[in-house]
């Protein structure tokens, strides 16, 4: 069920992007998190948005356009710019939702003291943002021997007020079950952020989360523009007088996901959120649902690794081959050594 997010009470009357549609209340209508709190219906994804002026400027513009949901991460190296744009906007902080994340490292205390390193990482993120995180996530399910300890670190961060809600990203059903069923944990994930679009469906994860009230946040909902000219998308777009990108955002919303479309162009982020004046028909949804081709758009540099399928338990140690490359270096890599294996990251 959708209900009005607190921020919408002010932004809708101030010309919030979009309009109204039966069952929808606009870009900042609230989608329920697993802990009973709300998250705005559409967020601005900030992966691959360069730190500095590029991030600051697009966040500032998004806030002017009515966005109140920003999705960043330590991995993205732009938390400081997000926080600065939020402060400079003049918008009351309690009307803006900020999600951030921590990526488990591949060595040192990441493999021995997951509780401490995650709690420290959340503290650093809050320092860069200059404010608490409304939602903080474990970015990947890597390093299975420390996974529960990572989560306990998030629970501690929540108790300290560093994060209001806590969740995960790229977690599969087995990983979620591990957290929920553990006798060491006391908080269930409020959300799970995974790559989702018609060309990459994760029905098992979506169904598991829906049954437990865990919000599903969809990153790369536009499939990084790799299929925007698909004829089925084009037909739906023509029928409703919208763009194919808007069709993808609407598909995500009609499945109950919280999409995170991204762009560094103001006109595109405006259009990405203007999806409340039309509704895809059942036939159109069915046609889009049938397009799944396992298209991973964010994991090519990892050898098309499906992070939601990494082992739920520690694998036997094996000899590493090649050099270890950090996740941050990987995000900027132009070529990936053939010797890079998932085992380099403890999976």
C-alpha positions in Angstrom: 0.0 0.0 0.0 1.2 3.5 -0.8 0.7 6.4 1.6 1.8 10.0 1.7 5.4 10.5 2.8 5.9 13.4 5.2 7.9 15.3 2.6 5.1 15.1 0.1 2.9 17.3 2.3 5.1 20.2 1.4 6.6 19.3 -2.0 3.4 18.4 -3.8 1.9 21.8 -3.2 5.2 23.4 -4.4 5.0 21.8 -7.8 6.4 18.3 -7.1 7.3 16.4 -10.3 4.5 14.2 -11.6 0.9 14.5 -10.7 -1.6 12.1 -9.2 -3.0 8.8 -10.4 -5.4 6.5 -8.7 -3.3 4.6 -6.2 -0.3 7.0 -6.6 0.4 10.3 -4.8 3.5 11.5 -6.7 7.2 11.2 -6.5 7.4 11.5 -2.7 4.5 9.2 -1.9 5.7 6.8 0.7 6.6 3.2 0.2 6.7 1.1 3.4 10.0 -0.1 4.7 10.2 -3.3 6.7 10.4 -1.4 10.0 7.2 0.5 9.4 8.9 3.7 8.3 8.4 5.2 4.8 10.7 5.9 1.8 9.8 8.2 -1.1 8.5 6.3 -4.1 11.4 7.3 -6.5 15.0 8.1 -5.7 17.9 9.6 -7.5 20.6 7.0 -8.0 24.1 8.4 -7.7 26.3 5.5 -8.7 28.9 6.6 -11.3 28.1 10.2 -10.6 31.5 11.8 -10.3 32.3 13.3 -6.9 32.6 17.1 -6.6 30.6 19.6 -8.7 28.9 16.9 -10.8 27.2 15.3 -7.8 26.6 18.6 -6.0 24.9 20.2 -9.1 22.7 17.2 -10.0 21.5 16.7 -6.4 20.8 20.4 -6.0 18.8 20.3 -9.3 16.9 17.2 -8.3 15.9 18.7 -5.0 14.6 21.8 -6.9 12.6 19.4 -9.1 10.9 17.8 -6.1 13.1 14.7 -5.5 13.4 13.9 -1.8 15.2 10.6 -2.0 18.9 10.4 -2.6 20.9 7.1 -2.9 24.6 7.3 -2.3 27.3 5.1 -0.9 30.9 5.2 0.5 31.8 3.2 -2.6 30.6 6.1 -4.8 32.9 8.6 -3.1 30.3 11.4 -3.3 28.7 11.3 0.1 30.2 14.7 1.1 28.8 16.4 -2.0 25.4 14.9 -1.4 25.4 16.2 2.2 26.5 19.7 1.1 23.8 19.9 -1.5 21.2 18.9 1.0 22.4 21.5 3.5 22.6 24.3 0.9 19.1 23.5 -0.4 17.3 25.1 2.5 14.9 22.2 2.6 14.2 20.9 6.2 16.4 17.8 6.7 13.4 15.7 7.9 11.8 16.1 4.5 14.8 14.4 2.7 15.6 10.7 2.7 19.3 9.8 2.3 20.4 6.2 1.8 24.0 5.2 2.0 25.9 1.9 2.1 29.2 0.2 3.1 31.0 -2.2 0.8 32.7 -5.1 2.8 36.4 -4.9 2.2 38.6 -7.9 1.1 41.2 -8.0 3.8 42.2 -6.9 7.3 39.5 -6.4 9.9 36.8 -6.9 7.3 37.7 -10.6 7.6 38.1 -10.7 11.4 36.0 -8.0 13.1 33.0 -7.2 11.0 31.1 -5.6 13.8 33.7 -2.9 14.4 34.5 -2.1 10.8 30.9 -1.6 9.8 30.1 0.5 12.9 33.2 2.6 12.1 32.2 2.8 8.4 28.8 4.2 9.2 30.4 6.8 11.5 32.6 7.9 8.6 29.7 8.1 6.2 27.7 10.2 8.7 30.8 12.5 9.0 31.0 13.0 5.3 27.2 13.5 4.9 27.2 15.9 7.9 23.9 14.2 9.0 22.5 10.8 9.8 21.5 8.3 7.2 17.8 7.6 6.9 18.6 4.1 5.5 22.0 2.4 5.7 22.8 -0.8 3.8 25.4 -3.5 3.7 26.3 -3.1 0.0 27.0 -6.8 -0.8 26.8 -10.2 0.8 30.5 -10.8 0.4 32.6 -12.4 3.1 30.1 -14.9 4.5 32.0 -15.6 7.7 31.5 -12.0 8.8 28.1 -11.4 7.3 26.2 -11.6 10.7 28.9 -9.5 12.3 28.4 -6.8 9.6 24.7 -6.8 10.4 25.3 -6.5 14.1 27.5 -3.5 13.4 24.5 -1.9 11.5 22.2 -2.7 14.5 24.7 -0.9 16.7 24.8 2.1 14.4 21.0 2.2 14.4 21.0 2.2 18.2 23.5 5.1 18.2 21.2 7.1 16.0 23.7 7.1 13.0 21.1 5.4 10.8 17.3 5.5 11.2 16.6 2.3 9.2 19.0 -0.5 8.2 19.0 -2.9 5.3 21.0 -4.7 2.7 21.9 -4.6 -1.0 22.5 -7.4 -3.5 21.3 -10.0 -1.0 19.6 -13.2 -2.3 17.0 -15.2 -0.5 19.5 -17.4 1.3 21.4 -14.3 2.6 18.2 -12.7 3.9 17.2 -15.9 5.6 20.5 -16.1 7.3 20.1 -12.7 8.8 16.4 -13.1 9.8 16.9 -16.6 11.3 20.0 -16.0 13.2 19.6 -16.0 17.0 22.3 -13.3 17.2 20.3 -10.6 15.3 17.4 -8.6 16.6 16.5 -6.4 13.7 15.2 -7.6 10.3 16.3 -5.8 7.1 14.0 -2.9 6.3 15.0 -3.0 2.6 17.0 -4.9 0.0 18.4 -2.9 -3.0 19.0 -5.0 -6.1 19.4 -4.6 -9.8 15.9 -4.9 -11.3 14.3 -4.1 -14.7 12.3 -6.1 -17.2 15.6 -7.6 -18.7 16.7 -8.8 -15.3 14.0 -10.0 -13.0 14.5 -11.3 -9.4 11.1 -12.8 -8.7 12.3 -15.1 -5.9 13.8 -12.1 -4.0 10.8 -9.9 -4.7 8.4 -12.5 -3.4 10.4 -13.3 -0.3 10.7 -9.6 0.5 7.0 -8.9 -0.2 5.9 -11.7 2.2 8.0 -10.1 5.0 7.3 -6.5 4.3 10.9 -5.8 3.2 11.0 -3.0 0.7 12.6 -3.8 -2.7 14.7 -0.9 -4.0 15.5 -1.2 -7.7 18.9 0.1 -8.9 19.6 0.4 -12.6 15.9 0.4 -13.4 16.7 1.8 -16.9 19.2 -1.0 -17.6 21.8 1.7 -18.2 20.0 2.6 -21.4 21.1 -0.6 -23.1 17.6 -1.6 -24.2 15.7 1.7 -24.5 15.1 1.0 -28.2 13.4 -2.4 -27.6 10.3 -2.6 -29.7 8.0 -3.7 -26.8 9.2 -0.7 -24.7 8.7 1.6 -27.7 5.2 0.3 -28.3 4.2 1.0 -24.7 5.8 4.4 -24.8 4.0 5.3 -27.9 0.7 4.2 -26.5 1.0 6.5 -23.5 2.9 9.4 -25.1 5.9 8.9 -22.8 9.6 7.9 -23.2 10.8 4.3 -23.0 12.7 5.3 -19.8 9.5 6.5 -18.2 7.9 3.1 -19.1 10.8 1.3 -17.3 10.3 3.5 -14.2 6.6 2.9 -14.3 7.0 -0.9 -14.7 9.2 -0.9 -11.6 6.6 1.0 -9.6 3.7 -1.1 -10.6 5.6 -4.1 -9.3 5.9 -2.4 -6.0 9.6 -1.6 -6.2 11.3 1.8 -5.4 13.2 2.7 -8.5 16.5 4.7 -8.5 16.8 6.1 -12.1 20.0 8.2 -12.5 21.2 10.8 -14.9 23.4 13.9 -14.7 21.1 15.8 -17.0 18.3 17.9 -15.3 15.7 17.3 -18.1 16.2 13.5 -17.9 15.8 13.3 -14.1 12.7 15.4 -14.4 11.2 13.0 -17.0 12.3 10.0 -15.0 10.1 11.1 -12.1 7.1 12.2 -14.3 5.4 8.8 -14.3 2.2 9.4 -12.4 0.0 10.4 -15.2 -0.3 7.0 -16.9 -0.5 3.4 -16.0 0.7 0.4 -17.9 -2.0 -2.1 -18.8 -2.0 -5.7 -17.7 -1.1 -6.8 -21.2 1.8 -4.3 -21.4 3.1 -5.4 -18.0 2.9 -9.0 -19.1 4.8 -8.2 -22.3 7.5 -6.4 -20.3 7.7 -9.2 -17.8 8.5 -11.6 -20.5 11.7 -9.8 -21.6 14.0 -11.2 -18.9 17.4 -12.2 -20.4 19.5 -12.1 -17.3 21.0 -8.8 -18.3 23.3 -7.7 -15.5 24.3 -4.1 -16.4 26.4 -3.3 -13.3 28.5 -6.4 -12.9 30.2 -6.9 -16.3 33.5 -5.9 -14.8 33.1 -8.7 -12.2 32.7 -11.4 -14.9 28.9 -11.0 -14.8 28.9 -12.2 -11.2 25.4 -12.4 -9.7 25.9 -11.0 -6.2 22.6 -12.4 -5.0 23.9 -16.0 -5.7 27.3 -15.9 -3.9 27.7 -18.6 -1.3 25.6 -18.3 1.9 28.4 -20.0 3.8 32.1 -19.6 3.8 33.7 -21.6 0.9 36.9 -23.6 1.5 40.0 -21.5 1.1 41.7 -21.7 -2.2 44.9 -20.2 -3.6 44.4 -16.8 -5.1 45.6 -16.2 -8.6 46.5 -12.8 -10.0 46.4 -9.5 -8.2 43.8 -8.3 -5.8 41.9 -5.2 -7.1 39.9 -3.1 -4.7 36.1 -2.6 -5.4 36.7 1.2 -5.8 39.4 0.6 -8.3 37.1 -1.8 -10.1 34.5 0.8 -10.4 36.8 2.9 -12.6 38.5 0.0 -14.4 38.6 0.1 -18.2 39.8 -3.5 -18.5 39.5 -6.4 -16.1 42.4 -8.9 -15.7 41.4 -12.4 -16.7 42.9 -13.5 -13.5 40.3 -11.7 -11.3 38.1 -14.1 -9.4 35.2 -13.6 -7.0 37.3 -15.3 -4.4 39.4 -12.1 -4.3 36.5 -10.6 -2.4 35.9 -13.5 0.0 32.9 -14.9 -1.8 
